[in-house]
Amino acid sequence: MASGKYKLATSSGADGAQTASAVSLYAVDATLADPTGILVVRGPSIVSRAGLAYDGTVDDAAKITTKICQLAAVGIIARDGV
């Protein structure tokens, strides 16, 4: 995202979060402050599809497939069984 801050990928919007563009390597709690984390922001990289998390608006198979395709566009490949 342009601000350098990331959040869970949403299914729509205009703040940049509607496009999945990175994967956090571990969960962070951003409820009280901006956390520091480790992100994969480009590939080549392979991640576990089962380990991906999405905003609540990404709530069906088509929306999840869209997010996985968006990650693939930056070289982050989501695979089953990784």
Secondary structure, 3 states (H helix, E strand, C coil): CCCCCCCCCCCCCCCCCCCCCCEECCCCCCCCCCCCCCEECCCCEEEEHHHCCCCCCCCCHHHHHHHHHHHHHCCEEEECCC
